[in-house]
């Protein structure tokens, strides 16, 4: 297996959506190819970091303002139908 | 086993009850759903539009639209998936409106391998997050993901941050499954490449690799 072939399967490998045979071949490649080993680990870490750290937290005061605006409009709709 | 299974099943049933109540006009029940998902909707909208004001508008518009169209919610998909689909559409419309001068080509063909090959391969520190304080880290992550093309960024956000499946993402963005996979791979690799400069291990002169 070449590095290019490994990279093609990287998504499925990282997501664990891969059949056993192919997984074995990819892991064999990882045993001797340090570059792919590093790319694989750092890509996994990239996903984890973005998953674990909220880049755009919603501040509580804005949250409350948005809730009120939404609820007011929803109530108006319910009353119309009421 | 039964205990665990019923615990897993509970939130879904509870959520359907909230949706049912909201459908019959119980705004309080709908408010519970807003509290549950507003952060996700805001995050998705901000990632897509890259504009704070637009993202806040998307939160309002998406929930109001969801409320008005609850009758159309089938219940065979999760409420969250249905809501995110509405939010993504709203966010993309905002983005298009803002970018009328430029062309936004969501449908561009990005199936080539160009740009996917890693250029720099360097191992990272064992806990790269700990190299920076929380606000520095936030800034790095924000800056890095903002630099991705919109079509890659949206796929990455839906798949890897919000946990949608490949199929759900494809449906929401009107893309084929292979197109989602290709964009996701390129998004992941480009983010990795750009984060390298912040997270790679410092070189120690004379140190032999173990």
Interface residues (C-beta under 8 A of the other chain):
Chain A: X4 X7 X10 X11 X14 X35 X38 X39 X41 X42 X43 X45 X46 X47 X49 X50 X51 X52 X53 X54 X55 X56 X57 X58 X62 X63 X66 X67 X69 X70 X71 X73 X74 X75 X77 X78 X81 X82
Chain B: X25 X27 X30 X31 X34 X35 X38 X39 X42 X43 X46 X47 X55 X56 X59 X60 X63 X64 X67 X68 X113 X116 X117 X118 X121 X122 X123 X124 X128 X129 X137 X138 X141 X142 X145 X156 X160 X161 X181 X184 X185 X188 X189 X191 X192 X195 X196 X199
